[in-house]
Amino acid sequence: MFEETRFEKIHNVIFTESNAASVLVAKEIADLIREKEAQNKPCVLGLATGSSPIKVYEELVRMHREEGLSFANVITFNLDEYYPMDKGNIQSYFYFMHEHLFNHIDILPENINIPDGLVSTEDLYQYCIDYEMKIKAVGGLDFQLLGIGRTGHIGFNEPGSHYNSGTRSITLDHITRVDAAPSFLGIENVPRKAITMGIGTVLAAKRIVLLAWGGNKAEILKATIEGEITPEVPATYLQNHTNTTFVIDEAAASELTRVKTPWLVTNCVWDDDLKLKAVVWLSELTGKPFLKLTDKDYNNNGMSGLLTEEGTAYDLNIKMFNKLQHTITGWPGGKPNADDSNRPERASIPKKRVIIFSPHPDDDVISMGGTFDRLVEQGHEVHVAYQTSGNIAVSDEEALKFAEITKSLCPECEETQSIINFLKIKTDNDIDSVEVRQLKGLIRRSESLGATRYFGLKDENVHFLDLPFYETGTIKKNNLSEEDIQIMCDLIDTIKPHQIYAAGDLADPHGTHKVCLDSLFEALKILKPKPYMNDCWVWLYRGAWHEWESYQIEMAVPMSPDQVLRKRHAIFYHQSQKDGVMFQGGDSREFWVRAEDRNRLTAKKYNDLGLADYAAIEAFKRYHF
C-alpha cells in the first residue's frame, strides 16, 4: 500500500485475527523446508518462544501429521533461554519448545539447538561464542521467527543492545520480568538474567517474520514501525533488514497511523463509525468539546474531505454529539414504557432474562459491577455464569490458611491434612493436586457468592461452569473443546436470555479471557437458529486492563458516587485477589483501584467531549452475531 510509506518503515501485514495469520506463516516455513529438501540442503530456522508463535507451531505439527511435512532436514536455533534455568523446569524454553513442537515432529535431536540455562558462569562467555559459530557453520539462519516484548526487545535484546551484538548473557528489563511474572507465579520467581542471540545474529538471517497479537503490543509496534532507529527500542534495528515482515492482528495494529487516523494518510470512505472516531480524535487533539470545533480545526488536521461531505462543522458537530449522547443510559436493560429510539437498549421487553458471563470469579464485579447492580435493582432476571474456577490465581499461602482453619474445625479430616502436607513441601515445578485445586476453587466460589449476595442476587442464579479447558493446574491451558462449548450452549439454552454480557478484553495476560470469549462465540453460532436468539443481544465489557475507546462505546452506563462505593464493596468480597494478586500484569494498582480510575476516566472523556459530568461510567460495545 503506497499510503503506508509516509509513516511506516517496516513492511507489515494486518490480519483480522491471529489464527489465520499463523497458518500463513506456518505455510511459508513449510514451503521453505520443502524447497531446501528438494535442493538436498538443510533448512536452518531461528525459533522464538512465548505466546505469539504457539499457533504457528500447532499448524506445523498438523502439517507434519496430516500432510507428511518432514523436519528431517531442519536445524533449529532458539533465540534465548533464562539463566540460570534447568531444562526440565516447566518455565524453561527447552520445555516450551518440546511441548509445543519438537516432541511432535521428526526433527533429529542433534539438530535442535537451545541455549543451555545451566552452563557454568566460567564457561558462559565461550559457550556464547560457540553458539554463534555453530550458526555460522551451518550457513546462517534461513528464516528467523520473532515476537516482540513491550520494551521493544527481540529475543532478550533489551533496550541498550548494540546493533552488532552477538549471542551473550544479558540482564532482563524490569518490564520484561513483570510480563513473565504470571507464568512464574510472581515476579520474585522470574530469573534476572538470560542468554540471548544478539541483534547482529538476528539481522544476519535471510528472512525475518515478526509476530505480534493484541492491544498490549500496539504502542511498541507503532514505535518500532514508525519511529526512528534507536537502541532504546531494539526492534527498530529491523528497519535496516531488507526482507522483514511484521505479521500482526488488528488490535496490535491499532496505534499505527493508517489504522488510528487513516484520514492523515489517504482519502477515506466516511461511514458514521469513522466519522465519530475522527471527531473524537480531533476533539482530544484540540482540547475542545464537540460543539466548539470549527471548520478551521477540521481543515488544519487533514479532515477537509469529511467537512466537504458534511457541509459545515456545525452540522457535523451536532450529529456526532447526538450519536455519542445516545449511548448514555441509566437503564442498561432498557427503560420500560419509554421511547427507546435514541437509547442503546430496547424498552419492548420490560423484564429481561440476563446472563453475565465472567471468565474468572471476579471479572463481573470488577468490569461491570455498577451495571450488574443496576440490572438487579431494576427487576431483571439476572444470572451470573463464572466460566472458570479461577483456582490458579489463589496463592498457596491463602489455600494453606483455609486448610488449617478447616483442620482446626475437623481434626479427623484426612483429606485436609494431605492438602496441608502437600502445600508445605510444594516446589516451583509441582502442579497442584486435584484436592488443592478444589480447595482453591471453593475459595473463589465463596468470594463470588459473597459479592452476588451483596447485590441481592439469589444463589440459584449463580452458575459455576468450571469449563474443562482451564482445569490443568498450570498457567498453560488446554485448547477449547466441544465439552466446553456444550456447557455454554446448555446454560444459554436453559435461560434463553434477552441480554448476554461477556468479557471482550483480550489483553488478559494469560489468555483465559480469549478462550472464554471464543467459547461464547462458538456457542452463539450453534444456537443462532433457535427462535429465542432473535431477541438476544450481546454486550461486551472490558476487563481490568483496558477500556473501550470513546468512539467504540455503544452503551455507557453512568454511576453515582454511591454506586461507585457499592461496586468497590462488591470487589472487596474477592479477598484472595487483593494485596499482591498473582496476575497483576504491569500495573501495580489493586483491581478495585484500577476499575474506579478507569470508570472515572471514561466519565471524564465524555465530559471533555462536551457531555454531562458523571462520577464514573462503565462502557459496553455490542457484538452482532
Secondary structure, DSSP 8 states (H G I E B T S, - for coil): -GGGGGT--S-EEEESSHHHHHHHHHHHHHHHHHHHHHTT--EEEEE--SSTTHHHHHHHHHHHHHH----TTEEEEESEEEES--TTSTTSHHHHHHHHTGGGS---GGGEE---TT--HHHHHHHHHHHHHHHHHTTS-SEEEE---TT--BTTB-TT--TT--SEEEE--HHHHHHHTTTTTSGGGS-SEEEE--HHHHHTSS-EEEEE-SGGGHHHHHHHHHS--BTTBGGGGGGG-TTEEEEEETTTTTTSHHHH-GGGTS-----HHHHHHHHHHHHHHHT--GGG--HHHHHTTT-HHHHHHHS-HHHHHHHHHHHHHTTB-S-TT--TTS--TTSSS-SSSSS-EEEEEESSTTHHHHHHHHHHHHHHHTT-EEEEEE-S--GGGS-HHHHHHHHHHHHHH-TT-HHHHHHHHHHHH--TT----HHHHHHHHHHHHHHHHHHHHHTT--GGGEEE---GGGTTSSSS-----HHHHHHHHHHHHHH--SEEEEE--TT-TTSHHHHHHHHHHHHHHHHTTSGGGGG-EEEEE--SS----GGG-SEEEEE-HHHHHHHHHHHHT-GGGSSS-TT-TT--S-HHHHHHHHHHHHHHHHHHTT----SEEEEEEEE--
